[in-house]
Amino acid sequence: MQNTKARTNIYGLLSRILLQELDEEMLQTIKNDAIILDFFPTLREWKPFLQVQNRELLDEYLNPDFVNLSLLHLIPYETFYIREDQKIETGGANPVTDMYSAYNFIVDYEAARAISSDHIGVELEFMHHLVEAELKALQEDDKDACKAFQEIQKEFLNKHLLRWAPMYLINVKYEARTPLYYDAAEMALEFLLSDNEYLASELGE
């Protein structure tokens, strides 16, 4: 159960960082949490992170970097990577829509910096949603439901995130101007691959 809790926390953290700019509360949470900081070794040693006040750190460094990586220079949408015309599908034909609907997942576009449901942050949030459901099944000792949710997670990783997110995350590492987004991209890349291996092992594949 501890492993499932850790997985849901990691998906939640990565989704939050990649979905929209940080606010002061989230930044302070990262600063105060030694476990989170272990995943961000470059950020942990970065002088502005240690010396600059939170508001200035956000306004001058982190949030401009988010805008650069998510809105200006890079495109964090699945359909951009998998469609030959590189257009973003914002309507009901988006390939993730059916899975979201099947598992009662609703995208909050007002909270997200996203124009489409296949944004990397939204897809990571959906994985968080699925692992939360697995955790609930674990707490209820429902082994069949646990396995079913793991199968859905693996299906979503292989049909969606792993088909395109590594390319985007490698580009983020290359383009990032701050250690926060460099480390987040590195962490997400490694975690998605290792989580897929974990699920395969759990499912006996």
DRENDO-1510 file (C-alpha; in Angstrom, 1 decimal, always signed):
<recs>
REC; n; res; u; v; w
REC; 1; MET; +0.0; +0.0; +0.0 .
REC; 2; GLN; +2.9; +2.4; +0.7 .
REC; 3; ASN; +4.1; +1.9; -2.8 .
REC; 4; THR; +0.7; +2.8; -4.2 .
REC; 5; LYS; +0.5; +5.9; -2.0 .
REC; 6; ALA; +4.0; +7.0; -3.2 .
REC; 7; ARG; +2.9; +6.5; -6.8 .
REC; 8; THR; -0.3; +8.6; -6.4 .
REC; 9; ASN; +1.8; +11.3; -4.8 .
REC; 10; ILE; +4.4; +11.3; -7.6 .
REC; 11; TYR; +1.8; +11.5; -10.3 .
REC; 12; GLY; +0.0; +14.3; -8.4 .
REC; 13; LEU; +3.2; +16.3; -7.9 .
REC; 14; LEU; +4.3; +16.0; -11.6 .
REC; 15; SER; +0.9; +16.9; -12.8 .
REC; 16; ARG; +0.8; +20.0; -10.7 .
REC; 17; ILE; +4.3; +21.2; -11.8 .
REC; 18; LEU; +3.7; +20.6; -15.5 .
REC; 19; LEU; +0.0; +21.8; -15.7 .
REC; 20; GLN; +0.3; +25.4; -14.6 .
REC; 21; GLU; +2.6; +28.0; -13.0 .
REC; 22; LEU; +3.5; +27.5; -9.3 .
REC; 23; ASP; +2.0; +29.7; -6.7 .
REC; 24; GLU; +3.7; +30.6; -3.4 .
REC; 25; GLU; +2.0; +27.9; -1.4 .
REC; 26; MET; +3.2; +25.2; -3.8 .
REC; 27; LEU; +6.7; +26.5; -3.9 .
REC; 28; GLN; +6.8; +26.6; -0.1 .
REC; 29; THR; +5.5; +23.0; +0.0 .
REC; 30; ILE; +8.4; +21.9; -2.3 .
REC; 31; LYS; +10.9; +23.9; -0.2 .
REC; 32; ASN; +9.7; +22.3; +3.1 .
REC; 33; ASP; +9.5; +18.7; +1.9 .
REC; 34; ALA; +12.7; +16.8; +2.1 .
REC; 35; ILE; +11.2; +13.8; +0.2 .
REC; 36; ILE; +10.2; +16.1; -2.7 .
REC; 37; LEU; +13.6; +17.8; -2.7 .
REC; 38; ASP; +15.3; +14.4; -3.1 .
REC; 39; PHE; +13.7; +14.2; -6.6 .
REC; 40; PHE; +15.0; +17.7; -7.4 .
REC; 41; PRO; +18.8; +17.5; -6.8 .
REC; 42; THR; +19.7; +20.3; -9.2 .
REC; 43; LEU; +17.0; +22.6; -7.8 .
REC; 44; ARG; +18.1; +21.8; -4.2 .
REC; 45; GLU; +21.5; +23.3; -4.8 .
REC; 46; TRP; +20.4; +26.3; -7.0 .
REC; 47; LYS; +21.4; +29.6; -5.4 .
REC; 48; PRO; +18.3; +31.6; -6.3 .
REC; 49; PHE; +16.2; +28.7; -4.8 .
REC; 50; LEU; +18.1; +29.1; -1.6 .
REC; 51; GLN; +18.5; +32.9; -1.5 .
REC; 52; VAL; +15.7; +34.6; -3.4 .
REC; 53; GLN; +12.3; +35.3; -1.8 .
REC; 54; ASN; +9.4; +33.2; -3.1 .
REC; 55; ARG; +7.5; +35.9; -4.9 .
REC; 56; GLU; +10.6; +37.1; -6.8 .
REC; 57; LEU; +11.6; +33.5; -7.5 .
REC; 58; LEU; +8.3; +32.8; -9.1 .
REC; 59; ASP; +8.0; +36.1; -11.0 .
REC; 60; GLU; +11.6; +36.4; -12.2 .
REC; 61; TYR; +12.7; +32.8; -12.7 .
REC; 62; LEU; +10.2; +29.9; -12.4 .
REC; 63; ASN; +7.0; +31.1; -14.0 .
REC; 64; PRO; +8.6; +32.7; -17.1 .
REC; 65; ASP; +10.3; +29.3; -17.6 .
REC; 66; PHE; +7.0; +27.5; -17.4 .
REC; 67; VAL; +5.5; +29.9; -20.0 .
REC; 68; ASN; +8.5; +29.3; -22.2 .
REC; 69; LEU; +8.3; +25.5; -21.9 .
REC; 70; SER; +4.5; +25.1; -22.1 .
REC; 71; LEU; +3.1; +28.0; -24.0 .
REC; 72; LEU; +5.8; +29.6; -26.2 .
REC; 73; HIS; +8.5; +27.2; -27.5 .
REC; 74; LEU; +7.3; +23.7; -26.8 .
REC; 75; ILE; +3.9; +22.0; -27.2 .
REC; 76; PRO; +2.8; +19.7; -24.3 .
REC; 77; TYR; +0.0; +18.0; -26.2 .
REC; 78; GLU; -0.2; +14.3; -27.3 .
REC; 79; THR; -2.0; +15.0; -30.6 .
REC; 80; PHE; +0.8; +17.4; -31.7 .
REC; 81; TYR; +3.2; +14.5; -31.5 .
REC; 82; ILE; +1.1; +11.7; -32.9 .
REC; 83; ARG; -0.8; +13.4; -35.7 .
REC; 84; GLU; +0.9; +13.7; -39.1 .
REC; 85; ASP; -0.4; +17.3; -39.4 .
REC; 86; GLN; +0.9; +18.2; -35.9 .
REC; 87; LYS; -2.5; +19.8; -35.0 .
REC; 88; ILE; -3.8; +19.8; -31.5 .
REC; 89; GLU; -7.2; +18.1; -31.3 .
REC; 90; THR; -9.3; +20.2; -28.8 .
REC; 91; GLY; -12.7; +18.5; -29.4 .
REC; 92; GLY; -14.4; +15.3; -28.7 .
REC; 93; ALA; -12.2; +13.4; -31.2 .
REC; 94; ASN; -9.3; +13.7; -28.9 .
REC; 95; PRO; -7.9; +10.2; -28.3 .
REC; 96; VAL; -8.0; +10.4; -24.5 .
REC; 97; THR; -11.6; +11.6; -24.2 .
REC; 98; ASP; -13.2; +8.2; -24.1 .
REC; 99; MET; -10.9; +6.9; -21.3 .
REC; 100; TYR; -11.5; +10.0; -19.2 .
REC; 101; SER; -15.3; +9.6; -19.6 .
REC; 102; ALA; -15.2; +5.9; -18.8 .
REC; 103; TYR; -13.6; +6.6; -15.4 .
REC; 104; ASN; -15.4; +9.8; -14.5 .
REC; 105; PHE; -12.5; +12.1; -14.9 .
REC; 106; ILE; -13.4; +15.7; -15.7 .
REC; 107; VAL; -10.8; +18.1; -16.9 .
REC; 108; ASP; -10.9; +21.5; -15.1 .
REC; 109; TYR; -9.8; +23.8; -17.9 .
REC; 110; GLU; -10.2; +26.9; -15.7 .
REC; 111; ALA; -7.5; +25.6; -13.2 .
REC; 112; ALA; -5.2; +24.2; -15.9 .
REC; 113; ARG; -3.1; +26.1; -18.4 .
REC; 114; ALA; -4.4; +23.7; -21.1 .
REC; 115; ILE; -6.6; +24.1; -24.2 .
REC; 116; SER; -7.0; +20.4; -24.7 .
REC; 117; SER; -7.5; +17.2; -22.6 .
REC; 118; ASP; -4.3; +15.6; -23.9 .
REC; 119; HIS; -2.0; +18.1; -22.1 .
REC; 120; ILE; +0.8; +16.2; -20.3 .
REC; 121; GLY; -0.3; +17.6; -17.0 .
REC; 122; VAL; -3.8; +16.5; -17.5 .
REC; 123; GLU; -2.7; +13.0; -18.6 .
REC; 124; LEU; -0.5; +12.7; -15.5 .
REC; 125; GLU; -3.5; +13.9; -13.4 .
REC; 126; PHE; -5.6; +11.1; -14.9 .
REC; 127; MET; -3.0; +8.6; -13.9 .
REC; 128; HIS; -3.1; +10.1; -10.4 .
REC; 129; HIS; -6.9; +9.6; -10.5 .
REC; 130; LEU; -6.5; +5.9; -11.5 .
REC; 131; VAL; -3.9; +5.2; -8.9 .
REC; 132; GLU; -6.1; +6.9; -6.2 .
REC; 133; ALA; -8.9; +4.5; -7.3 .
REC; 134; GLU; -6.4; +1.6; -7.0 .
REC; 135; LEU; -5.5; +2.8; -3.5 .
REC; 136; LYS; -9.1; +2.9; -2.5 .
REC; 137; ALA; -9.6; -0.7; -3.7 .
REC; 138; LEU; -6.5; -1.7; -1.7 .
REC; 139; GLN; -7.9; -0.2; +1.4 .
REC; 140; GLU; -11.1; -2.2; +0.8 .
REC; 141; ASP; -9.2; -5.3; +0.1 .
REC; 142; ASP; -10.7; -5.6; -3.3 .
REC; 143; LYS; -8.0; -7.5; -5.2 .
REC; 144; ASP; -10.0; -7.8; -8.5 .
REC; 145; ALA; -10.5; -4.0; -8.6 .
REC; 146; CYS; -6.9; -3.4; -7.8 .
REC; 147; LYS; -5.8; -5.5; -10.7 .
REC; 148; ALA; -8.4; -3.9; -13.0 .
REC; 149; PHE; -7.1; -0.4; -12.2 .
REC; 150; GLN; -3.5; -1.5; -12.7 .
REC; 151; GLU; -4.5; -2.9; -16.1 .
REC; 152; ILE; -6.1; +0.4; -17.0 .
REC; 153; GLN; -3.1; +2.4; -15.8 .
REC; 154; LYS; -0.8; +0.2; -18.0 .
REC; 155; GLU; -3.1; +0.6; -21.0 .
REC; 156; PHE; -3.2; +4.4; -20.6 .
REC; 157; LEU; +0.6; +4.6; -20.2 .
REC; 158; ASN; +1.2; +2.5; -23.4 .
REC; 159; LYS; -1.5; +3.9; -25.5 .
REC; 160; HIS; -0.9; +7.5; -24.5 .
REC; 161; LEU; +1.8; +8.9; -22.3 .
REC; 162; LEU; +4.7; +6.7; -23.3 .
REC; 163; ARG; +3.9; +7.3; -27.0 .
REC; 164; TRP; +4.9; +10.9; -26.8 .
REC; 165; ALA; +5.7; +12.3; -23.4 .
REC; 166; PRO; +9.4; +11.1; -23.5 .
REC; 167; MET; +9.9; +13.3; -26.6 .
REC; 168; TYR; +8.4; +16.3; -24.9 .
REC; 169; LEU; +10.2; +15.8; -21.6 .
REC; 170; ILE; +13.6; +15.4; -23.4 .
REC; 171; ASN; +12.9; +18.7; -25.1 .
REC; 172; VAL; +12.0; +20.3; -21.7 .
REC; 173; LYS; +15.4; +19.1; -20.3 .
REC; 174; TYR; +17.1; +20.7; -23.3 .
REC; 175; GLU; +15.1; +24.0; -23.2 .
REC; 176; ALA; +14.7; +24.5; -19.4 .
REC; 177; ARG; +16.2; +27.7; -18.0 .
REC; 178; THR; +15.7; +26.7; -14.3 .
REC; 179; PRO; +16.5; +23.5; -12.4 .
REC; 180; LEU; +12.9; +23.0; -11.3 .
REC; 181; TYR; +11.7; +22.1; -14.8 .
REC; 182; TYR; +15.0; +20.3; -15.7 .
REC; 183; ASP; +14.6; +18.1; -12.7 .
REC; 184; ALA; +10.9; +17.7; -13.1 .
REC; 185; ALA; +11.4; +16.5; -16.7 .
REC; 186; GLU; +14.1; +14.1; -15.7 .
REC; 187; MET; +12.0; +12.8; -12.8 .
REC; 188; ALA; +8.9; +12.3; -15.0 .
REC; 189; LEU; +10.9; +10.6; -17.7 .
REC; 190; GLU; +12.4; +8.1; -15.3 .
REC; 191; PHE; +9.2; +7.6; -13.3 .
REC; 192; LEU; +7.0; +6.9; -16.3 .
REC; 193; LEU; +9.3; +4.2; -17.6 .
REC; 194; SER; +9.9; +2.6; -14.2 .
REC; 195; ASP; +6.1; +2.7; -13.4 .
REC; 196; ASN; +5.4; +0.9; -16.6 .
REC; 197; GLU; +7.9; -1.8; -15.6 .
REC; 198; TYR; +6.4; -2.0; -12.1 .
REC; 199; LEU; +2.9; -2.5; -13.5 .
REC; 200; ALA; +4.1; -5.1; -15.9 .
REC; 201; SER; +5.7; -7.0; -13.0 .
REC; 202; GLU; +2.6; -6.6; -10.9 .
REC; 203; LEU; +0.4; -8.0; -13.7 .
REC; 204; GLY; +2.8; -10.9; -14.4 .
REC; 205; GLU; +3.7; -9.7; -17.9 .
</recs>
